[in-house]
Structure formats: structure tokens, C-alpha cells
Amino acid sequence: MQSNSKTGAWQIFLIFLRLGLTSFGGPVAHIGFFRHEFVERRRWLDERAYADLVALCQFLPGPASSQVGMALGLMRSGHPGALAAWLGFTLPSALFMIFFALGVVYWSEALESGWLQGLKIAALAVIVQALWGMARSLCPDGMRVSFMLFSACLMLIWPWLGMPVIILLIAALAGYLFKLSSAHPPAATDQAQTGRMGWSILGVFFALLILLPILAWVTSADLFLLFDSFYRAGSLVFGGGHVVLPLLQQEMVETGRVSHEVFLAGYGAVQAMPGPLFTFAGYLGAASTSSLGGVMGGMLALIAVFLPSYLLILAVLPAWQRLRTLDWIQSSLAGVNAAVVGLLLAAVYQPVWITSVQRPEHLALALFAWVALTFWRCPVWLLVPLCAFAGALFF
């Protein structure tokens, strides 16, 4: 059952703040955390609607998990809800990373600690549990299981940046051609935002993408230079936090704003943080040698890197909510949803499994964590610190 009642922005902020404090493991794990919280626990939307939302965010540039959170807030409480969801989910990691940038020399030794390994294993268990539930719901027949397998194999064999979009497009076409359907078609969602407003917001997105480089070149002001670098990073990168790193390295290391050592220290630290990996931008802004370094630079970089995603969600989601009720869209989405499960399955191996399970005792803790989640009904907020403690104790 899908809950259609509204939720206040402050309540949304508190819900996402708790997720921002406990959601370790990167974008794939975040999708699992969100599913547990909003599909299973709170029933804000059903499994199909959630998978449709994840599929939409896979198509858009920027951090997919943060976009899912913004969209959930927008659907629940309009523009204030979208902003509250982003603030709550992003704030804990952003503050950690900004203050880490101010004291990176003192904290660098913590990056190789056993508790970090425990957090990675907890994330693995969350992802596998999410896949277990999504596969049972979204791949109920042999055709959709085949879509899932095809998508996972393609992603594992050819893991280049554009492959997820190609896979989802192929799955959408195949779903339409095979006329896949669901026993529970989605109901239309009422949205106050008009189509004209959506086009206007989309215009703002492209205007900033074009004008910011011009302003940075004409003025050479640190404000525009920094904002332009991070806005372009958030606008032009598909695939989430890990994929944005090469572009950020080019913008910050190659230009001399941060050293290579400082860049790598921040990249290591953000792996241990809850919430979105894009908060690495806050670290880089705070560590920058420009006149806007420190806390101000960190906050400016955070706003710039997430602003494209915020604008795209505001512009696209209302039309998406209407389109997904059409029969041919439902058939296409049935294929896309199965492909999304396949993409998540591939992500379990790369990068999650190969960075988390390196010794037999790592696998033992992963199995224990998965059983605790799936069969013992251990809450995620308790499992994460338990795995971190076990990692610090045994690894």
C-alpha cells in the first residue's frame, strides 16, 4: 500500500538527518537504505513507484541517491520537502568533510583503521538485502530475470561510464516490445508544479551551465571560478560519487588549488562518511588554496555541486509522475526496473564486494550482517555501529 498523506518539511528533515548519520556505503547502499525506510517501514510509496524513481535518477546526471532523496521530499512536501531532504541527508557528511579538510594532517592515520572495513561490510549487507527484496518484487518471471541477468553481465564485462544509460534504454525498448506489465499499475500523483514551471527551471539549469564559465573567464574571481568548477562537475557526470572524482581532480589538482596528497586524503576519508559521496566537494572547497577556502569555500562548493541535481529533479519529476501512468510507459518501466536490479547486482561486485571482502573473516562478518538484517530483523541503525565495532576489534 502507498501512503499519500503529506509530511511536514521539518519532519522530512529529521528523517533524512538520521539517514545522513547512518547511511554508509555510497550510492548503491543509500538506495537500499531509502528502500528500507520509505518502502518497507513508512510505506510512502510502493516497490514499483520506488523502482521507477530510481530508474529516473539513473538517467539524470549527478548523484543518483541524493536525487532520489530530493524527489521523495518533493513528492511528500513540495519544494520545502525537497530542500529539507537534501539538507538532512547531506549535512552530517558535509560538516565532517569540511572540518576534516581543516585538520587533514592530524586525522590521516584513521583512514586505514579496522572500523572502516567494518562499515564497508555493513554497506555490503544492506545492498544485498535490498537486492533480495527488489528482485523478488520486480523480477517475478523468467523474462524479467533474463533482463536482470543481461544487465548485470553487460555492466560487469563493459563497465564504462555510459553503459548504465545504454542498458536502461535497451531495457526500456525491450519492455515495450515484449509488452511487460504489472499487476499493480501506478496511480497518477497530483503535482502542483506546472509544465511551464518545469521548463523554466530547466532553462535555469542550462543558463548556469553556459554563463558560469563565461563569468569565471571574464572576471577571474575566485567566487565564479570555484562555483563554475563544481557546478559543471555536478552537471556533466553520470553514475554517482565515484565517477565525479576524475573531473574534480582535473579541476582542483591540475589547477593547483589542492595538492595530490590532500586530494587522496579526502577521497579516503569520504569512504568512511555516511551520506552522499558528493560531499567530497565540500572537503575540496574547504581545502582549496583560493581566497574562498575554509568553511565558506566548502559550503560554496557543496551548493554548486548539488544545485544541478536539485534543479533537474524540480523540472523533471512532475512530468515523470504523469508519464509513468501511461500503458506504454508502464511496459517500458517494467523492463527498466528489472535492469536496475541487474545494475545494482553488478555494483555489489564492483566496487562494493572487491573493496569489502578481502579475507575469510570479512566474508564471515558480511554473512552475519546479512542474516541479522534479513532474518533477525536487526535495524540498520544498530547494525552499522556493530559492524564498525567488530571491524575495529578483529581487523
N, C-alpha and C positions, 0 to 999 in steps of 0.2 A: 504494500500500500504506500502511496505517495502522500506526504503531508503538504498541504497547500497553505497553511496558516503562515502569517508574517512573523518575523522575528526582528526585534529592535537592533539597531546598529551597535549599541553598547554590548548587548548580549553576544552578537556575532563577533565583536572584537575580543571578548573574553574567551569564547570557544576557540578562536583561531590563535589567541595568545597561548593557550595551553598546548595546542598543536605545534606552535612555533617553538615551544620549550622542549617538546618531546619527540618531534618528527625527525629522527636521524636517518641518514642513508641516501640522500639525493632524491631526484625527481621520481624515479620509479617507486621507491619506498613511500614517498609522500602520497602518490596515487593510492597506495594500499592503505595508508593511514586515513585518508579522506574517505575512502570507501567504507572502512570500518565505522567511522564517526557519523557519516551523513546518510549512508545507505542502510547499514545494519542497525546502528544504535538509534539515531534520531529519525530516520525514515523521512528525510527532507525530499528525497527523490528515489525512484526505483532503480534497479540494476541497469535496465535498458537506458533510461534517461542519463544515468551517470556515465555509462559507456559512450553514449552519443556525445556527451560533453567532453570527455577525454579525447575522443576522435577529433572533434573540432579543434581543440587546443594543440593536437599533434600537427594540424595543418598550418597553424599560425606561427610566425616567428616569435622567439622569446622563450622564457621558462615555462614549460607546459604545466608543471604543478602549481606554480603561482597563478597562472591564468585560470586553472580550474578553481582555485580558491576564490579569486576575484569574481568569477562567473557565479559561483554558489552564493556569494554575498549579494551580487546584483539581483539574482533571481529571488532571493529571500527578502531583501530590504532596499532594492533600488540602488541608486548611486551611493548613498551613505553606507549601505551594506557592503558594496564592493570595496570602498576605501577602508572600511573597518576590517574586512577580511585580510586585505593586503597588509595593513599596519600590524595587526595582531600576529600574522604568520611570519612577517619579515623582521619585526622589531628586535626580538631576542638575539637572533643570529647577527643582525646588523650591529647592534651595540657591542656584542662580543668581538666582532671582527674589527670594528673601529678602535676599540681600546687595545686589542691585540696589536694593531698597527703601531700604536703609541709605545708599546713595550715589547716589541718583537724579539729583541736581543735576550730578554730575561725569560721568555716563555718558549723559546725554540726547542728546548730539550724534551718538552712534553709531547711532541708530535709522534714519537716512536713508542709511546707507552702502551702497556697491555690493555688499558681500558679502551683505547681507540679501536683495537682489534675486536673487543667485545661489542662495541657499538656497531661495527660493520656486520658482525654476525647477527645481532638483533635485527638490523635492517634486512638481511637476507631472509630471516624467518618471517618478517612482516610481508615481504614481497611474495614469498611462496604461498603464504596463507591467502593473500589477496588473489593470486592466480588460481588457486584451488577453487575459491568461490566464484570468480568470474568465469572460469572455464565451464563449470557445471551449469551456469545460467546462460551464457552467451554462445556456447558451442554444444547445443543439445543433440545434434545429429551428425552423421558422417560427413556431410558436405561441409559444415562449418568447422569441424575438427580438421578436415583437409585444408581449409583456408588458414587455420591457425598454424598447422604444421608447415605449410608452404611459406607463410610469412616469416616464421621463426628461422627456417632454413636459409631463405634469401638474406635475412639480416645477419645471420652468423657467417655466411660464406662471403658476402659482399657488404661489409659494414661501413660503407662510405656515407658521407653526410646527407646526401639527398635520397638515400634508399628508403627511409620510412615514408616519405611523401609518395614515392613511386609505388610502394607496396599498398598504401591505403587507397590510392587511385585505382590500382588494378583490382583490389578487393571490392571497391565500390561498383566498378563496372561488372565484375563477376556476380555480385549480389543482385544487381539489376537484371542481368541476363538470365540467371537461374531463378529469378522471382522468389527470393527468400522472403520469409515473412515471420512475424512474431505473433504469438497467441495473445499478447497484451500490447496492442498498439498504443502509442503515446497520445496523451490528450494535449490540446493546444494550451499554451501558457500565456496568460494575459500580461502584456508588457505595455507600460505607459509610453515608452520611448517610441517616437515615430520614425518611419523610414528616412524622412528628410533629416532628422537629427542625427541618425546614424551616418549618413553621407557627409554631414558637416564635420563630425568627429573624425571620420576617415580622411577628410581634407586636411584637418589639423595635423594628423599623423604624417602625411606626405609633405605638407608645407614645412614642418620642422625638419624632416629628413633632408630637404633641399636647402632651406635657408640657413640652418646652423653651420654647415661647412663654409658658406659664404661669409657669415658674420665672423667666424673664427679666423678666416683668411684676411678679411679686411681690417679687423680690429687687433688681431693677435693678443686679445685679452685672455687671461687665464680662465676667466669665467666661461667664455664661449668655447675655448679650446677643450677644457675638461668636459663640459656638458655635451659638446658635439661628439667627442670620442666615445662616451658611454651611451649616448642616445643611439648612435649608429650600431654599436655592439648589440644593444637590445633589439634593434630593428631588423638586422640582417642575418641573424643567426637562428637556424632551426636545430632543435634537438636538445636544448636544455643547457644546464650549467657547464658541463664538461666541454661542450662544443665551443662555447664562447671564449675559452681560455686562449687559443692561438690569436684571436683578434685582439684581446686585451693585452696580450704580451707584445704584439706589434705596436699597439697604441701607447703603452706605458713603458716598456723596457727599451724598445728600439729608439724611442724619442728621449730616453734618459730621465724620465720622470721618476722611475723607481729602478733599483738595481735588480739584476737577475736573481741574486741571493734573496733579496727581500720578496720578490715575486714568488719564488718557490716556497719560502717560509709561509707565506699567506695561503698558497694553494694547499699545502699540507694541513694547515690549521683548519681551513674551511671544511675539510673532510670530516672533522670531529664535531662540527657545529650542527645543531638542529636547524630546520627551516631551509629555505632555498639557497642553492649554491651561488646564485647571482649576488648574494651579499658579499662575495669576494670583491665586487666593485667598490663597496664601502671601505674595505681594507685598502685597496689601491688608491682611492681618493684621499684617505687619511694619511697614507704613507708617501703621497706624492711630494716631490720637491718644489712644486709650484707654490705661488703665494697663497693658494687656496687649499693647502694641505691641512692636516689635523681634522678635528671634528667637522668643521664646515665643509672641507673637501670631501670627507666621507659621506656626509648627508647629501651633498650635491650629486655625487656620483651615483648614489642609490636611487635618487629621484630620476636621474637621467636614464639609467639602465632599465628601470621598471616602467617608465612612462609609456613607451611604445606598446607594451603588453596591455596596460590599462586602457589606452585609447582604442586598441583593436577589439578588446572584449566589449567595451561600451558600444562600439559601432556595429559589431557583427552579431552578437548574441541575440538581440530581439528578432532579427530576420531568421536566424537559425532556429529559434523556438517555434516559428511559424512553419518553416520549410520542413522540419522533421516530421510533421503530421501527414505529409503527402505520401500516397501509396508508393510511388517510385523511389522517393527518398527513403522510406522505411526499408524497402528491399535493398537499396544500396548500403544503408547503415547496418543492416544485418550482416552483410559481408565485411564491412569496415570494423564492426565490433569484434568479430572473430579474428580479424587481422591484428587488432590492437592487443588481444590476448597473446597472439604469436610474437608481437614485438616485445611485449613485457617478458615473455618466456625467454627470448633471446637475450634480453637485458639481465635476466637472472644469471646467465653465464658470463656475459661481458657487459659491464665491468664488475658486477656485484660478486659473483662466485669466485672469479680468479683473484680478486683482491681481498676476499674474506676468508676463504678456506684454503689454507696452505699446508696444514698439518692435520693428522688424525684427530687431535684434541679439538681443533677448530670445527671439524665436522660433527664431533660429539656434542659440542655446545649448540651448534646450529640445529641438530635434530631435537635436542632437549627443548630449545626455544620454540621450534615449530610445534611440537607436541603440546607444550604449555599453552600456546595460542589457540590451537585448533581443537584440542580435546579437553584440556583442563580449564579452558576459558579464562586464562590469565589475562588481565587487562594490559594493553600495550604500554601504558604509562608506568606500570610496575615492571614489565619485562625488560624495558630498555636499561634502567639502572642496575637491575640484577645481572644482565649480560655484561655491562661495563665493569661491575664489581668482580664478576667471575674472570673477566679478561685480565684485570689488574692483579688478581690473586694467582692465576695459573699460567699466564702467558708472559 
